[in-house]
Amino acid sequence: MTTVYDAFISYSHRDMRWARWLQKRLETYRPPRDMRQENAFKPLRVFRDQTDLAGVELFSSLQKELAASRYLIVICSPNSAASRWVGEEVRAFLAMGREDRVIPFIVSGEPDSDDPTLECFSPALRGLEDRQHLGANIREIGKEKALLRVLAVLLDVRLDRLAEREKRRKKQRIAWTASAALAAAAVLTGLLLRNAAVSRKNQQLSYDIYWAALAASPQKDQLTPDTLALLTASAKAGNPNAMLYLADCCQNGWGVEKDEQAAFQWYQLSAMSGDASGMTALANCYLNGVGVAPDEKMAYTWYLRAAEAGSPYGMYAAGSCCQMGAGVTQDEKAAFQWYQKAADAGMDAAMYSLALCYRDGIGTSPDLVMSFQWIKHLAESGNVYGMYNLGLMYQFGLGTTESPQEAYRWYRQAALAGDPDGMYRTAWCIENRYGIDDPALAWYQAAALAGSPEAEKALERLREKNAVSP
């Protein structure tokens, strides 16, 4: 099979934070310029399973991604060691004769531990000879060096050479950031003093200027110099909305040269003015290292402030930090409570996370009925992902009685909303007369056009079975 991915990340959903972090760092990594020219590097392509609540029944659909991946990276922890599905993915990859292409990435626990609660290798990995040859343990060498070790394997370069290049690049970045920070501090101090002196009349004027800027801008990402000048004047006069808009401009290069440091400064000013959206934007900067060094503690601090200010996104993000232990001591009960508040406020992602909490007993007692109820609420709110998952829960009787008709109905809703998986499942229902008696061909064709590999195979099967012309 043709190689599509450089790596497939296998992980327990309790280690989602690590899997997301590793995928992002691998896909966004750009080698030093001299190495790039020598080897003509392309961005790494990484597959990370982001399937649904009933992904258990869909394991077979992941095998094609495993077959299309050069390496298998296993996020190793006591969570993944106890995960049946991580074990299945490892075994499937090994069955393809790729024992020398498994990369254990240890984030917690111990390999070959006498204590089962600390064991971080799944049974399939424990039976693999020389299993740590390509691996990395963040507890021993830190996550940045562990990342470089994985990169060295995927890019086929020597680790010491890659590490030396990164050390030089880091020194250059620190020197540049230090000088920029001094200038930024002066600008920030001046702006804060200016904001403190703005009168109520001038504050109202700042909003008038802001609305004038919006009226003069046909699209958010297409700003004229005059519009930019209006936004800047409004932001300097203390308007947090203008600050956010201007920060977006600096971060994305809308009408101004892209400048993440300037974006960070404007987000910071908006947050300090008490704006909840500014607080979450500032937290995102700290989390992702936009215009500032990554700092999970500061990210959590600002997510928490946004949550306490009533921001549903802040509640959800604070919950995610508590669940993963990012910037705060891991606390699944607190995570559940924040997800509950954000879900009650109508946030889709929080509803899904709350459904997972009820499914897996994260911060609360396991309750498939409540999990089903939140997925149903998510689907009925118009969320495509909720529709598809609700179809799965009806099909497999998770938290509810199996109902082929309801499963088909929600698959069809997801399909009509453009979801390729929903299209594929709709076609599967039709072909197998599961809740519907209509012919399958039209839906398989729609799913194939939307990019579903499974639908392509199904079309071939139907053509051979019924002599249907392409």
C-alpha positions as CSV (number, residue, x, y, z in Angstrom):
1,M,0.0,0.0,0.0
2,T,1.2,3.5,-0.8
3,T,2.7,5.4,2.2
4,V,0.5,8.3,3.1
5,Y,1.7,9.1,6.7
6,D,5.1,9.4,8.2
7,A,3.7,8.2,11.5
8,F,0.5,6.8,13.2
9,I,0.0,7.9,16.8
10,S,-1.6,5.2,19.0
11,Y,-2.7,6.4,22.4
12,S,-5.3,6.2,25.2
13,H,-7.9,9.0,25.1
14,R,-6.8,9.8,28.7
15,D,-3.5,10.8,27.2
16,M,-5.1,13.1,24.6
17,R,-3.1,16.1,25.6
18,W,0.2,14.3,24.9
19,A,-1.1,13.0,21.6
20,R,-2.2,16.4,20.4
21,W,1.0,18.0,21.6
22,L,3.2,15.4,19.8
23,Q,1.2,15.6,16.6
24,K,1.3,19.4,16.4
25,R,5.0,19.5,17.2
26,L,5.8,16.9,14.5
27,E,3.6,18.4,11.8
28,T,4.8,22.0,12.4
29,Y,8.5,21.2,12.8
30,R,10.8,22.8,10.3
31,P,14.4,21.7,10.3
32,P,17.2,24.3,10.3
33,R,17.6,25.8,6.9
34,D,20.9,24.1,6.0
35,M,19.5,20.7,6.7
36,R,16.4,21.5,4.8
37,Q,18.4,22.3,1.7
38,E,20.4,19.1,1.9
39,N,17.5,16.8,2.3
40,A,14.6,18.7,0.7
41,F,12.4,18.0,3.8
42,K,8.7,18.2,3.5
43,P,6.3,18.7,6.5
44,L,5.7,15.5,8.3
45,R,2.3,13.8,7.9
46,V,1.0,12.3,11.1
47,F,-2.3,10.4,11.6
48,R,-3.9,10.6,15.0
49,D,-7.2,8.7,15.5
50,Q,-9.9,11.2,16.5
51,T,-12.8,8.9,16.1
52,D,-16.1,8.8,17.9
53,L,-17.6,7.4,21.1
54,A,-18.2,4.0,19.5
55,G,-14.8,3.9,17.9
56,V,-14.4,0.4,19.4
57,E,-16.6,-1.1,16.7
58,L,-14.7,0.8,14.0
59,F,-11.2,-0.4,14.7
60,S,-11.1,-2.2,11.3
61,S,-11.4,1.2,9.6
62,L,-8.0,2.3,11.2
63,Q,-6.1,-0.6,9.7
64,K,-5.7,1.2,6.4
65,E,-4.1,4.2,8.1
66,L,-1.8,1.8,10.0
67,A,-0.8,0.1,6.7
68,A,-0.2,3.6,5.1
69,S,2.1,4.7,7.9
70,R,5.9,4.4,7.9
71,Y,6.2,4.3,11.7
72,L,3.9,3.6,14.7
73,I,4.4,6.0,17.7
74,V,2.9,4.6,20.9
75,I,2.1,7.1,23.7
76,C,3.2,4.8,26.5
77,S,1.6,5.3,30.0
78,P,-0.4,3.1,32.4
79,N,-3.5,4.4,30.6
80,S,-2.3,3.0,27.2
81,A,-1.0,-0.2,28.8
82,A,-4.5,-0.9,30.0
83,S,-6.1,0.1,26.7
84,R,-7.3,-2.8,24.6
85,W,-7.4,-0.7,21.5
86,V,-3.8,0.5,21.8
87,G,-2.9,-3.1,22.1
88,E,-4.9,-4.0,19.0
89,E,-3.3,-1.2,17.0
90,V,0.2,-2.3,18.0
91,R,-0.5,-5.9,17.2
92,A,-2.0,-5.0,13.8
93,F,1.1,-2.9,12.9
94,L,3.5,-5.7,14.0
95,A,1.5,-8.2,12.0
96,M,2.6,-6.2,8.9
97,G,6.2,-7.1,9.6
98,R,7.3,-3.7,11.0
99,E,8.8,-4.6,14.3
100,D,11.7,-2.2,13.7
101,R,9.4,0.8,13.1
102,V,7.6,1.0,16.4
103,I,8.5,4.1,18.5
104,P,7.5,4.0,22.2
105,F,7.0,7.5,23.6
106,I,6.9,7.2,27.4
107,V,5.0,10.0,29.1
108,S,4.3,8.3,32.5
109,G,4.8,5.0,34.3
110,E,7.6,2.6,34.0
111,P,8.5,-0.1,31.4
112,D,8.5,-3.7,32.6
113,S,7.4,-2.6,36.1
114,D,6.6,-5.2,38.8
115,D,3.7,-2.9,39.8
116,P,0.9,-3.3,37.2
117,T,-0.4,0.1,38.0
118,L,2.9,1.7,36.9
119,E,3.5,-0.5,33.8
120,C,3.5,1.7,30.7
121,F,3.9,-0.9,27.9
122,S,0.9,-2.7,26.5
123,P,1.2,-6.5,26.3
124,A,1.9,-6.3,22.6
125,L,4.9,-4.0,23.2
126,R,6.2,-6.1,26.1
127,G,6.6,-9.0,23.8
128,L,8.6,-7.0,21.3
129,E,12.4,-7.5,21.3
130,D,14.6,-4.4,21.4
131,R,11.4,-2.3,21.8
132,Q,13.2,0.7,23.2
133,H,15.7,1.0,20.4
134,L,13.8,3.9,18.7
135,G,11.9,5.0,21.8
136,A,12.1,8.1,24.0
137,N,11.2,8.6,27.7
138,I,10.3,12.1,28.7
139,R,10.9,11.3,32.4
140,E,14.5,10.6,31.6
141,I,15.4,13.2,29.0
142,G,12.6,15.7,29.0
143,K,9.9,16.2,26.4
144,E,11.9,18.4,24.1
145,K,14.8,16.0,23.8
146,A,12.3,13.1,23.5
147,L,10.7,15.0,20.6
148,L,14.0,15.5,18.9
149,R,14.7,11.8,19.2
150,V,11.4,11.0,17.4
151,L,12.1,13.6,14.8
152,A,15.6,12.2,14.2
153,V,14.0,8.8,13.4
154,L,11.3,10.1,11.2
155,L,13.6,12.5,9.3
156,D,16.4,9.9,9.1
157,V,19.1,12.2,10.5
158,R,21.6,11.8,13.4
159,L,20.2,12.9,16.8
160,D,23.3,14.7,17.9
161,R,23.4,16.7,14.7
162,L,19.7,17.6,15.0
163,A,20.1,18.5,18.6
164,E,23.1,20.8,17.9
165,R,21.2,22.6,15.2
166,E,18.3,23.1,17.6
167,K,20.6,24.5,20.3
168,R,22.0,27.1,17.9
169,R,18.5,28.1,16.7
170,K,17.2,28.4,20.3
171,K,20.1,30.7,21.2
172,Q,19.3,32.9,18.2
173,R,15.6,33.0,19.2
174,I,16.3,33.8,22.8
175,A,18.6,36.7,21.8
176,W,16.0,38.1,19.4
177,T,13.2,37.7,21.9
178,A,15.1,39.4,24.6
179,S,15.6,42.5,22.5
180,A,12.0,42.5,21.3
181,A,10.8,42.1,24.9
182,L,12.6,45.3,26.0
183,A,10.9,47.2,23.2
184,A,7.6,45.6,23.9
185,A,7.8,46.5,27.6
186,A,8.2,50.1,26.7
187,V,5.3,50.1,24.3
188,L,3.1,48.2,26.8
189,T,3.9,50.6,29.6
190,G,3.0,53.5,27.4
191,L,-0.2,52.0,26.4
192,L,-1.2,51.1,29.9
193,L,-0.6,54.6,31.1
194,R,-2.5,55.9,28.1
195,N,-5.5,53.6,28.9
196,A,-5.5,54.7,32.6
197,A,-5.8,58.3,31.6
198,V,-8.7,57.8,29.1
199,S,-11.9,59.6,30.2
200,R,-15.4,58.2,29.9
201,K,-16.0,60.5,26.9
202,N,-12.9,59.3,25.1
203,Q,-13.9,55.7,25.9
204,Q,-17.2,56.2,24.1
205,L,-15.3,57.9,21.2
206,S,-13.1,54.8,20.9
207,Y,-16.2,52.7,20.2
208,D,-17.4,55.1,17.6
209,I,-14.0,54.9,15.9
210,Y,-14.2,51.1,16.1
211,W,-17.6,50.9,14.4
212,A,-16.4,53.3,11.8
213,A,-13.5,50.9,11.1
214,L,-15.9,47.9,10.8
215,A,-18.1,49.9,8.4
216,A,-15.1,50.7,6.2
217,S,-13.9,47.1,6.1
218,P,-15.7,44.8,3.6
219,Q,-14.1,41.7,5.1
220,K,-12.2,41.1,8.3
221,D,-9.0,39.9,6.6
222,Q,-9.0,42.7,4.0
223,L,-8.0,45.9,5.7
224,T,-7.0,49.2,4.1
225,P,-4.4,51.5,5.7
226,D,-7.2,53.9,6.7
227,T,-9.2,51.1,8.4
228,L,-6.1,49.9,10.2
229,A,-5.4,53.4,11.4
230,L,-9.0,53.6,12.8
231,L,-8.6,50.2,14.6
232,T,-5.3,51.3,16.1
233,A,-6.7,54.6,17.4
234,S,-9.7,52.8,18.9
235,A,-7.4,50.1,20.5
236,K,-5.1,52.7,22.0
237,A,-8.1,54.6,23.4
238,G,-9.0,51.5,25.4
239,N,-11.5,49.6,23.3
240,P,-11.0,45.8,24.1
241,N,-12.8,44.8,20.9
242,A,-10.4,46.9,18.8
243,M,-7.5,45.4,20.7
244,L,-8.6,41.9,19.8
245,Y,-9.2,42.8,16.2
246,L,-5.8,44.4,15.9
247,A,-4.2,41.4,17.6
248,D,-5.8,39.1,15.0
249,C,-4.5,41.4,12.3
250,C,-0.9,41.1,13.7
251,Q,-1.2,37.4,14.2
252,N,-2.5,36.6,10.8
253,G,-1.0,39.4,8.7
254,W,-4.2,41.1,7.8
255,G,-3.4,44.6,6.4
256,V,-0.2,44.6,8.5
257,E,3.1,42.7,8.6
258,K,2.6,39.4,10.6
259,D,4.0,40.0,14.1
260,E,3.2,37.5,16.8
261,Q,4.9,39.5,19.5
262,A,2.7,42.5,18.7
263,A,-0.4,40.2,18.7
264,F,0.5,38.9,22.1
265,Q,0.8,42.5,23.5
266,W,-2.7,43.4,22.2
267,Y,-4.2,40.2,23.5
268,Q,-2.6,41.0,26.8
269,L,-4.0,44.5,26.9
270,S,-7.5,43.2,26.1
271,A,-7.3,40.6,28.8
272,M,-6.1,43.0,31.4
273,S,-9.0,45.3,30.5
274,G,-11.3,42.5,31.7
275,D,-12.5,41.2,28.4
276,A,-13.2,37.5,28.6
277,S,-12.4,36.9,24.9
278,G,-9.1,38.6,25.4
279,M,-8.4,36.4,28.4
280,T,-9.0,33.2,26.3
281,A,-6.9,34.6,23.4
282,L,-4.1,35.4,25.8
283,A,-4.3,31.9,27.3
284,N,-4.1,30.4,23.8
285,C,-0.9,32.4,23.2
286,Y,0.7,31.0,26.4
287,L,-0.4,27.5,25.6
288,N,0.8,27.5,22.0
289,G,3.8,29.8,22.3
290,V,2.4,32.6,20.1
291,G,4.5,35.7,20.7
292,V,5.7,34.4,24.1
293,A,7.4,31.3,25.5
294,P,5.0,28.4,26.1
295,D,3.8,28.5,29.7
296,E,1.0,26.0,30.6
297,K,0.6,27.6,34.1
298,M,0.0,31.0,32.7
299,A,-2.4,29.5,30.1
300,Y,-4.4,27.8,32.8
301,T,-4.4,31.0,34.9
302,W,-6.0,33.0,32.1
303,Y,-8.4,30.2,31.1
304,L,-9.6,30.1,34.7
305,R,-10.0,33.9,34.8
306,A,-12.0,33.7,31.6
307,A,-14.1,30.9,33.0
308,E,-14.8,32.9,36.2
309,A,-15.8,35.8,33.9
310,G,-18.5,33.6,32.3
311,S,-16.7,32.5,29.1
312,P,-18.0,29.1,27.9
313,Y,-14.7,28.5,26.1
314,G,-12.7,29.5,29.2
315,M,-14.8,26.9,31.2
316,Y,-14.1,24.2,28.6
317,A,-10.4,25.0,28.4
318,A,-10.0,25.2,32.2
319,G,-11.7,21.8,32.3
320,S,-9.3,20.4,29.7
321,C,-6.3,21.7,31.7
322,C,-7.7,20.1,34.9
323,Q,-8.3,16.8,33.1
324,M,-4.8,16.6,31.5
325,G,-2.9,18.3,34.4
326,A,-1.7,21.1,32.1
327,G,-0.5,24.0,34.2
328,V,-2.4,22.7,37.2
329,T,-2.6,19.5,39.3
330,Q,-4.7,16.9,37.5
331,D,-8.2,17.0,38.9
332,E,-10.8,15.0,37.0
333,K,-13.7,16.1,39.2
334,A,-12.9,19.8,38.6
335,A,-12.6,19.0,34.9
336,F,-16.1,17.4,34.9
337,Q,-17.5,20.4,36.7
338,W,-16.1,22.9,34.2
339,Y,-17.3,20.7,31.3
340,Q,-20.7,20.6,32.8
341,K,-20.9,24.4,33.1
342,A,-19.6,24.9,29.6
343,A,-22.0,22.3,28.2
344,D,-24.9,24.0,30.1
345,A,-23.8,27.2,28.4
346,G,-24.3,25.5,25.0
347,M,-20.7,24.8,24.0
348,D,-20.5,21.9,21.5
349,A,-17.0,20.7,22.5
350,A,-17.9,20.7,26.1
351,M,-21.0,18.6,25.5
352,Y,-18.8,16.0,23.7
353,S,-16.2,16.1,26.5
354,L,-19.0,15.7,29.1
355,A,-20.4,12.7,27.2
356,L,-16.9,11.2,27.3
357,C,-16.7,11.8,31.0
358,Y,-19.9,9.9,31.6
359,R,-18.8,7.1,29.2
360,D,-15.4,6.6,30.8
361,G,-16.1,7.6,34.4
362,I,-13.9,10.7,34.3
363,G,-14.6,12.8,37.4
364,T,-18.0,11.1,37.8
365,S,-19.5,7.6,37.9
366,P,-19.7,5.9,34.5
367,D,-23.2,6.4,33.0
368,L,-23.8,5.5,29.4
369,V,-27.4,6.8,29.6
370,M,-26.1,10.3,30.5
371,S,-23.5,10.0,27.8
372,F,-26.2,9.2,25.3
373,Q,-28.3,12.2,26.5
374,W,-25.5,14.7,26.0
375,I,-24.6,13.3,22.5
376,K,-28.3,13.5,21.6
377,H,-28.4,17.1,22.9
378,L,-25.3,17.8,20.8
379,A,-26.9,16.2,17.7
380,E,-30.2,18.1,18.1
381,S,-28.3,21.4,18.3
382,G,-27.1,20.8,14.7
383,N,-23.6,19.5,15.4
384,V,-22.6,17.1,12.6
385,Y,-20.2,15.2,14.9
386,G,-23.0,14.7,17.4
387,M,-25.3,13.4,14.7
388,Y,-22.8,10.8,13.5
389,N,-22.1,9.7,17.1
390,L,-25.7,9.5,18.0
391,G,-26.2,7.2,15.0
392,L,-23.4,5.0,16.3
393,M,-25.0,4.9,19.8
394,Y,-28.3,3.9,18.4
395,Q,-26.7,1.3,16.2
396,F,-24.7,-0.4,18.9
397,G,-27.2,0.3,21.8
398,L,-24.9,2.4,23.9
399,G,-26.9,4.1,26.6
400,T,-30.1,3.4,24.7
401,T,-32.0,0.6,23.0
402,E,-30.6,-0.4,19.6
403,S,-32.7,1.3,16.9
404,P,-31.8,0.7,13.3
405,Q,-34.3,3.4,12.1
406,E,-32.9,6.0,14.5
407,A,-29.3,5.1,13.6
408,Y,-30.0,5.5,9.9
409,R,-31.9,8.7,10.5
410,W,-29.0,10.3,12.3
411,Y,-26.4,8.9,9.9
412,R,-28.4,10.5,7.1
413,Q,-28.6,13.8,8.9
414,A,-24.7,13.8,9.2
415,A,-24.5,12.8,5.6
416,L,-26.7,15.6,4.4
417,A,-24.6,18.0,6.4
418,G,-21.5,16.9,4.4
419,D,-19.8,14.4,6.8
420,P,-18.0,11.7,4.8
421,D,-18.3,9.2,7.7
422,G,-22.0,9.9,7.9
423,M,-22.3,9.3,4.2
424,Y,-20.4,6.0,4.4
425,R,-22.6,4.8,7.3
426,T,-25.7,5.9,5.5
427,A,-24.7,3.8,2.5
428,W,-23.8,0.9,4.7
429,C,-27.3,1.0,6.3
430,I,-28.9,1.1,2.9
431,E,-26.8,-1.7,1.5
432,N,-27.4,-3.9,4.5
433,R,-31.1,-2.9,4.8
434,Y,-30.4,-1.6,8.3
435,G,-33.2,0.7,9.1
436,I,-33.8,1.5,5.4
437,D,-34.7,-0.3,2.2
438,D,-33.4,2.2,-0.4
439,P,-30.6,1.4,-2.8
440,A,-27.1,2.1,-1.6
441,L,-25.4,3.2,-4.8
442,A,-26.1,7.0,-4.6
443,W,-24.9,7.3,-1.0
444,Y,-21.7,5.4,-1.7
445,Q,-21.0,7.6,-4.6
446,A,-21.6,10.8,-2.5
447,A,-19.3,9.4,0.2
448,A,-16.6,8.6,-2.3
449,L,-16.7,12.1,-3.8
450,A,-16.4,13.5,-0.3
451,G,-13.2,11.5,0.2
452,S,-14.2,8.3,2.0
453,P,-11.8,5.4,1.1
454,E,-14.3,2.9,2.5
455,A,-16.9,4.1,0.1
456,E,-14.5,3.6,-2.8
457,K,-14.1,0.0,-1.8
458,A,-17.8,-0.4,-1.4
459,L,-18.5,1.0,-4.9
460,E,-16.1,-1.6,-6.3
461,R,-17.9,-4.3,-4.4
462,L,-21.2,-3.2,-5.7
463,R,-19.9,-3.0,-9.3
464,E,-18.7,-6.5,-9.1
465,K,-21.8,-7.7,-7.4
466,N,-24.4,-6.0,-9.5
467,A,-22.4,-5.2,-12.7
468,V,-23.0,-1.5,-12.0
469,S,-21.1,0.6,-14.5
470,P,-18.7,3.3,-13.1
